[in-house]
Amino acid sequence: MTRAANRTQPSLFQLISLKGKRALITGASSGMGAATALRFAEAGADLILLDINIKGLIAVERALTAYPVDVLIHELDLSQKAEIDAFWDDLQGPLPDILVNNAGIYPFQDYLSTDETFMQRVMDVNFHAVYWMCQRFVRARQKMGGVIVNIGSIEAQIPFKKDLAHYTTGKAAVVALTRALAKDYGGKGFRANVIMPGGIITEGTKNVAMGLLKMDFRLLYDGMQFFSRLPMGRLGKPDEVARISLVLASDLSSYMNGAVIPVDGGFLSA
């Protein structure tokens, strides 16, 4: 390829840059959501950060002052569709170009002891919120297109931990929704892809694990089994998921649509 031909292609910096874009990230007060916010800000994106934990959002907002981007934080209970609709109805400023559905909960519960109230809460946060956020995003940008990055889980493909049938079900639904959106709206300027993290250490997962280990040492055995299956021999960091979110949100992945991408240290391959 000639030098002249090379110059017709955007540079790597141009491809990964989110300057001039606005990204909406759910579950942004900690963990993978906070890490994604930091990487997107580094890439130049203005941000809308949603979470039920307003104190966490304020802390993330302070961390983002190092970057010359606009940041809007909003306390929101994603289990309530009425709150999701109110947020979109009241949203000021430019529409978000990028939607990252990261928020999720993972309460452990034996399958036979789950009831309708418990299942409703889990599905409302882990799937229904993703469904409604995507719907409002596509509806608002149907003449412009946009990018959706959904966060699933390796549990959607290989259920490994005990007492998470409800979680596995919701995350599998997120994968199915993402691929359906890619098919239905790929020709209308939208790209939708899903990341399947596995073995990522966050404050949330650490707190849940420590609380459960006090009650059930079988979980320690499950954890040892999980770790033994990791080809890379270590657990992951939230930023390692955030980096892939950045790739999917940027023009580096301009021909990726409907992809299901594990970020799991090779667990699914072991």
Stockholm file with secondary structure:
# STOCKHOLM 1.0

chainA/1-270         MTRAANRTQPSLFQLISLKGKRALITGASSGMGAATALRFAEAGADLILLDINIKGLIAVERALTAYPVDVLIHELDLSQKAEIDAFWDDLQGPLPDILVNNAGIYPFQDYLSTDETFMQRVMDVNFHAVYWMCQRFVRARQKMGGVIVNIGSIEAQIPFKKDLAHYTTGKAAVVALTRALAKDYGGKGFRANVIMPGGIITEGTKNVAMGLLKMDFRLLYDGMQFFSRLPMGRLGKPDEVARISLVLASDLSSYMNGAVIPVDGGFLSA
#=GR chainA/1-270 SS CCHHHHHTSCCHHHHHCCTTCEEEEESTTSHHHHHHHHHHHHTTCEEEEEESCHHHHHHHHHHGGGSSSCEEEEECCTTCHHHHHHHHHHCCSSCCSEEEECCCCCCCCCGGGCCHHHHHHHHIIIIIHHHHHHHHHHHHTTTTCEEEEEECCGGGTSCCSTTCHHHHHHHHHHHHHHHHHHHHHGGGTEEEEEEEECSBCCHHHHHHHHHHHTTCTHHHHHHHHHHHTCTTSSCBCHHHHHHHHHHHHSGGGTTCCSCEEEESTTGGGC
#=GC SS_cons         CCHHHHHTSCCHHHHHCCTTCEEEEESTTSHHHHHHHHHHHHTTCEEEEEESCHHHHHHHHHHGGGSSSCEEEEECCTTCHHHHHHHHHHCCSSCCSEEEECCCCCCCCCGGGCCHHHHHHHHIIIIIHHHHHHHHHHHHTTTTCEEEEEECCGGGTSCCSTTCHHHHHHHHHHHHHHHHHHHHHGGGTEEEEEEEECSBCCHHHHHHHHHHHTTCTHHHHHHHHHHHTCTTSSCBCHHHHHHHHHHHHSGGGTTCCSCEEEESTTGGGC
//
